[in-house]
Structures are given as C-alpha cells and as structure tokens.
Amino acid sequence: MIFVKRIRNNPKANAVFDNFTLFLKLAFVAGLSVLLLRGFLLIPVEVLGDSMENTLAPQDMLIMSKVSPVNRFDVVVLELEDHETLVKRVIGLPGDSLKFEEGKLFINDKLVPEPFLDENLEDYDSAAPFTNDFTLEMVIGKTHLGEGEYFVMGDNRPHSRDSRSFGLVTEEQILGRALMVYYPFSDLQILGGR
C-alpha cells in the first residue's frame, strides 16, 4: 500500500510504469500477430530434393501462404496421400487439357511458353529431351482436368517426381502457394507465376 502511494505521488515512476505497461501490451499484440501469421497465413517450408532446381535449391526456406489463390505456374506446397510434402509448379488448372510435343507445352491446344525453364534448358546437356512428350490422356486416362484437379511438375523435369508419376493433385492436397525464398539470403527471391 505504501509502495502504491509512492508511485502515485512520483511522476517519474508513473511514466516508467506507463511505458512498461505499454511495452507489455505491444509485445503481447506482436507475439499474437506472429503466432497467427505463422500458424494460419504465412508458414515456413523447407525445400527437399532437387526437382525444382534451378528455381529452388535443396534446403531453401520458403514462406507459404495458405490464403493466396493458385494460378498457372505458381509454385505450390502440396501433401500427397502418404503425407509426403512436396514443392512443385502448377502446370494444368481445372478444365484444362494439356500435352507436351517436342518438349513444348500446349494447354487447350495453344502453345504456352515456360520462361521459368530458360536457365535449365540453357544448362541442359543430354540427348534425352528435357520434358518427354505426353498427353494428359496418356498419364491419367482422360483428356481434361476435372473440377478441383491440378497437374503439377518440377522445374528440373528429368529429375522430378510429379503428376507424371503420382497423378493429379486435388485442391485439398495443395497446402498453399509459395510466396518467397527467405533463406539462405543468397537465394532470396519473390516467387511469381510467370
């Protein structure tokens, strides 16, 4: 009681107490914001394997958004039925037909460039094609993707396990869209679709 009276009568102590209270409130709000962002909106994800090279390297750390819409050529984090988590690029969207002819992508019978592969193609030195020719029907037995179905591939096509091997990915299997690489700092980049 005596201590409380002294603080009330001491303007300097009141200012310190008010500043400390304000600091605690700000720290609480900041901590709560980080927990909400980290747990529900922006989630860190580690890249495993080399299927997305040269765009992403093994051990790159990504920030993934659970609320961003998924568009063609976005890099997404997905979970397969066996609970394996992978990072791939969206090639086919619901309703699309797709095929590769002479290593070129055709969506709904229109040639669609893949500029994110330029560096890979420049460095590729093999007699085998970078992307083997196929049609959607050859891979999944139908000509068009259904509602909520996506076709995903890695950027390192000769070394990628993707929809060509495990089939289509459903909307529910896509955990989120990768927004950026934040670590290591030498790989820092914003990830966009095209």
C-alpha positions in Angstrom: 0.0 0.0 0.0 2.8 2.4 0.9 4.6 1.5 -2.5 1.4 2.2 -4.5 1.1 5.6 -2.8 4.7 6.4 -3.5 4.2 5.6 -7.2 1.1 7.7 -7.4 2.9 10.6 -6.0 6.0 10.1 -8.1 5.5 11.4 -11.7 8.8 9.8 -12.9 7.8 6.4 -11.6 4.4 6.8 -13.2 6.0 7.4 -16.6 8.2 4.4 -16.2 5.2 2.2 -15.1 3.1 3.5 -18.1 5.9 2.9 -20.5 6.4 -0.6 -19.2 2.7 -1.4 -19.4 2.6 -0.1 -23.0 5.6 -2.3 -23.8 3.9 -5.4 -22.4 0.8 -4.6 -24.4 2.8 -4.1 -27.6 4.8 -7.3 -27.0 1.6 -9.3 -26.5 0.0 -8.0 -29.7 3.2 -8.6 -31.7 3.5 -12.1 -30.3 -0.1 -12.9 -31.0 0.2 -11.5 -34.5 3.3 -13.6 -35.2 1.5 -16.7 -33.9 -1.5 -16.1 -36.1 0.6 -15.3 -39.2 2.9 -18.2 -38.7 0.2 -20.7 -37.9 -2.6 -19.7 -40.3 -1.4 -17.4 -43.0 2.4 -17.4 -43.7 4.1 -20.7 -43.0 7.8 -21.5 -43.4 8.6 -24.6 -45.6 11.9 -26.2 -46.4 12.6 -27.4 -50.0 13.7 -31.0 -50.1 15.3 -32.6 -53.2 16.4 -31.1 -56.5 13.2 -31.4 -58.5 12.7 -27.6 -58.6 16.2 -26.6 -59.5 17.3 -24.1 -60.8 14.3 -22.1 -59.4 14.7 -23.5 -55.9 17.6 -25.3 -54.3 17.5 -28.0 -51.7 17.3 -26.5 -48.1 15.9 -23.2 -49.4 13.4 -21.9 -46.9 10.1 -20.6 -48.4 7.2 -18.6 -47.0 3.9 -20.2 -48.0 0.5 -18.5 -48.0 -2.5 -20.6 -47.1 -4.9 -18.0 -48.4 -3.5 -17.0 -51.8 -5.3 -18.2 -54.9 -3.5 -20.7 -57.0 -2.8 -19.8 -60.7 -1.0 -21.4 -63.5 2.8 -21.6 -63.0 2.6 -20.7 -59.3 4.9 -22.7 -57.1 2.9 -24.6 -54.5 3.4 -26.8 -51.5 1.3 -30.0 -51.6 0.8 -33.0 -49.5 0.4 -36.4 -51.1 -1.9 -39.1 -49.7 1.1 -40.7 -48.0 1.6 -37.4 -46.1 4.8 -36.6 -48.1 5.2 -32.8 -48.6 6.4 -31.6 -52.0 7.1 -28.3 -53.7 6.0 -28.2 -57.4 4.8 -25.8 -60.1 1.2 -25.8 -61.2 1.0 -26.5 -65.0 -2.6 -27.6 -65.5 -5.7 -26.0 -63.9 -9.2 -27.4 -63.6 -10.8 -27.8 -67.0 -7.5 -27.8 -68.9 -6.3 -30.2 -71.5 -2.5 -30.4 -71.8 0.2 -32.1 -73.7 3.9 -31.8 -74.5 5.1 -32.1 -78.1 8.8 -31.8 -78.9 9.3 -30.5 -75.3 6.8 -27.7 -75.7 3.7 -27.2 -73.5 0.3 -26.9 -75.1 -2.7 -26.0 -72.9 -6.1 -26.3 -74.6 -4.2 -26.8 -77.9 -2.4 -23.5 -77.6 1.4 -23.2 -77.2 2.2 -21.8 -73.8 5.8 -20.7 -73.1 7.5 -21.7 -69.9 10.1 -18.9 -69.3 11.0 -20.2 -65.8 12.8 -23.1 -67.6 15.1 -20.9 -69.7 18.1 -21.3 -67.3 17.5 -25.1 -67.0 17.3 -25.5 -70.8 20.4 -23.4 -71.3 22.4 -25.7 -68.9 20.9 -29.0 -70.1 23.3 -31.2 -72.0 21.8 -34.5 -72.8 20.5 -36.4 -75.8 17.2 -37.2 -73.9 14.5 -34.5 -74.1 14.3 -32.1 -71.1 10.5 -32.8 -70.9 9.3 -36.1 -72.5 6.3 -35.8 -74.8 3.0 -36.9 -73.4 -0.7 -36.1 -73.4 -2.9 -35.8 -70.4 -4.8 -38.9 -71.5 -1.6 -41.0 -71.6 -0.9 -40.0 -68.0 -4.3 -40.0 -66.3 -6.6 -41.7 -68.8 -8.7 -38.6 -69.5 -8.4 -35.6 -71.8 -9.3 -32.8 -69.4 -8.7 -32.0 -65.7 -11.8 -32.2 -63.6 -13.1 -29.6 -61.1 -10.6 -29.1 -58.3 -7.8 -31.1 -60.1 -4.3 -29.7 -60.9 -1.4 -31.1 -62.8 2.0 -30.2 -61.2 5.6 -30.6 -62.4 9.0 -29.8 -61.1 11.2 -27.4 -63.0 14.0 -29.9 -63.1 11.9 -32.1 -65.4 14.4 -35.0 -65.9 14.7 -35.4 -62.1 11.2 -34.6 -60.9 8.6 -36.9 -59.4 5.4 -35.1 -60.2 1.9 -35.6 -61.7 3.5 -37.7 -64.5 4.2 -40.3 -61.8 1.8 -39.8 -58.9 -1.2 -38.4 -60.9 -3.3 -35.3 -60.3 -3.3 -33.2 -57.2 -6.6 -32.1 -55.7 -7.4 -28.7 -54.3 -7.4 -30.2 -50.8 -3.9 -31.5 -51.3 -2.5 -28.0 -52.0 -1.4 -26.6 -48.7 -0.6 -23.2 -50.1 1.3 -21.1 -52.6 5.0 -20.4 -52.1 5.5 -16.6 -52.0 9.2 -16.2 -51.5 12.6 -17.7 -50.6 13.8 -16.1 -47.4 16.8 -18.2 -46.6 19.6 -18.6 -47.4 19.9 -14.9 -48.1 21.9 -15.6 -51.3 18.8 -17.3 -52.7 16.4 -14.5 -51.6 13.6 -14.1 -54.2 10.0 -13.4 -54.7 8.2 -16.4 -56.4 5.7 -15.4 -59.0 3.7 -17.4 -61.5 5.0 -16.3 -64.9 
